[in-house]
Amino acid sequence: MKVSQAIESRMSVRAFTQQPVPVETVKRVLEKSARTPSGSNLQPWRMVIITPEKLAELNALMEKRLAGEAHPKGDNQEYQIHPDNLKEPYRTLRFEVGEDMYSLLGISREEKPKRRQWFANNFKFFGAPAAAFCFVDRIMGPPQWSDLGMYLQSAMLLFQEEGIDTCPQECWAMYPKTIHEFCQMPDELMLFCGMAIGYKDKTHPVNKLKSKRLNSKAWLKIL
Ligand SMILES: Cc1cc2nc3c(=O)[nH]c(=O)nc-3n(C[C@H](O)[C@H](O)[C@H](O)COP(=O)(O)O)c2cc1C
């Protein structure tokens, strides 16, 4: 597969088949991804692969955690997922991708409980058979966090090359303490995000979502 094909075909997949992804495959891809560049070669990504047994345990834990909560309450967050009061064009972009997704799911704006129910699927990795978490040392700042992004994109493209789909998930940042404890991580590390890993359920409407992109005029200047 060409890099262009991997970039074009990758999308955030939010419904998976039960076809398993061997832990060795996930490990191989995550190891290959470590060729990602990083400032001063700090390689700040710290990854955890969740094996199927542990995934079943985590799914059960999260189900219990979310039971009876109208909206996931979460732990005390360690970083803010978005700035408060997003300005334009970010606000509209966020709104549009949400509306496009709920429209494919046939859930209207008024059906808040259904929307919340769908959102809660995040916390079972959308039914993916494999998963990973990305942590970073608390001393690291924006430059190293950007290295994490590059690492995760390398991983997602290499998964594409293997025919495997993914969904990066920063919603897990709502549960930093729960996931930190579950993964038995040292105190100096903090959670950035999770990643659902598996094979796309091609029959599910949510996977028909082709997210839009801004025209390059909005973000590209040629001087
Ligand atoms: C760091 C990061 C975190 C994300 N977190 C979530 C998440 O928690 N839940 C979710 O459904 N999608 C999540 N996404 C997916 C984005 O919504 C998606 O990348 C964006 O809408 C563009 O769509 P595409 O990935 O299909 O191209 C995340 C993406 C990134 C890069």
The ligand as an SDF file (V2000), in Angstrom:
LIG
                    3D

 31 33  0  0  0  0  0  0  0  0999 V2000
   -6.2660   12.7420   19.2070 C   0  0  0  0  0  0  0  0  0  0  0  0
   -7.6240   12.3720   18.7010 C   0  0  0  0  0  0  0  0  0  0  0  0
   -8.6210   12.0550   19.5970 C   0  0  0  0  0  0  0  0  0  0  0  0
   -9.8880   11.6760   19.1630 C   0  0  0  0  0  0  0  0  0  0  0  0
  -10.8490   11.3050   20.0760 N   0  0  0  0  0  0  0  0  0  0  0  0
  -12.0220   10.7940   19.6560 C   0  0  0  0  0  0  0  0  0  0  0  0
  -12.9490   10.2650   20.6010 C   0  0  0  0  0  0  0  0  0  0  0  0
  -12.7530   10.2910   21.7990 O   0  0  0  0  0  0  0  0  0  0  0  0
  -14.0980    9.7030   20.1050 N   0  0  0  0  0  0  0  0  0  0  0  0
  -14.3650    9.6540   18.7680 C   0  0  0  0  0  0  0  0  0  0  0  0
  -15.4190    9.1160   18.3950 O   0  0  0  0  0  0  0  0  0  0  0  0
  -13.5090   10.1580   17.8570 N   0  0  0  0  0  0  0  0  0  0  0  0
  -12.3320   10.7050   18.2630 C   0  0  0  0  0  0  0  0  0  0  0  0
  -11.4150   11.1730   17.3510 N   0  0  0  0  0  0  0  0  0  0  0  0
  -11.7180   11.0980   15.9230 C   0  0  0  0  0  0  0  0  0  0  0  0
  -11.9830   12.4540   15.2970 C   0  0  0  0  0  0  0  0  0  0  0  0
  -13.2960   12.8470   15.5590 O   0  0  0  0  0  0  0  0  0  0  0  0
  -11.7150   12.2920   13.7900 C   0  0  0  0  0  0  0  0  0  0  0  0
  -10.3430   12.0550   13.5910 O   0  0  0  0  0  0  0  0  0  0  0  0
  -12.1110   13.5140   12.9700 C   0  0  0  0  0  0  0  0  0  0  0  0
  -13.4790   13.7580   13.0580 O   0  0  0  0  0  0  0  0  0  0  0  0
  -11.7110   13.3080   11.5080 C   0  0  0  0  0  0  0  0  0  0  0  0
  -12.3110   12.1330   11.0020 O   0  0  0  0  0  0  0  0  0  0  0  0
  -11.4830   10.9020   10.4330 P   0  0  0  0  0  0  0  0  0  0  0  0
  -10.5600   10.4110   11.5130 O   0  0  0  0  0  0  0  0  0  0  0  0
  -12.5220    9.8670   10.0880 O   0  0  0  0  0  0  0  0  0  0  0  0
  -10.7150   11.3740    9.2510 O   0  0  0  0  0  0  0  0  0  0  0  0
  -10.1640   11.6100   17.7810 C   0  0  0  0  0  0  0  0  0  0  0  0
   -9.1570   11.9560   16.8670 C   0  0  0  0  0  0  0  0  0  0  0  0
   -7.9050   12.3240   17.3230 C   0  0  0  0  0  0  0  0  0  0  0  0
   -6.8310   12.6490   16.3240 C   0  0  0  0  0  0  0  0  0  0  0  0
  1  2  1  0
  2  3  1  0
  2 30  2  0
  3  4  2  0
  4  5  1  0
  4 28  1  0
  5  6  2  0
  6  7  1  0
  6 13  1  0
  7  8  2  0
  7  9  1  0
  9 10  1  0
 10 11  2  0
 10 12  1  0
 12 13  2  0
 13 14  1  0
 14 15  1  0
 14 28  1  0
 15 16  1  0
 16 17  1  0
 16 18  1  0
 18 19  1  0
 18 20  1  0
 20 21  1  0
 20 22  1  0
 22 23  1  0
 23 24  1  0
 24 25  2  0
 24 26  1  0
 24 27  1  0
 28 29  2  0
 29 30  1  0
 30 31  1  0
M  END
$$$$
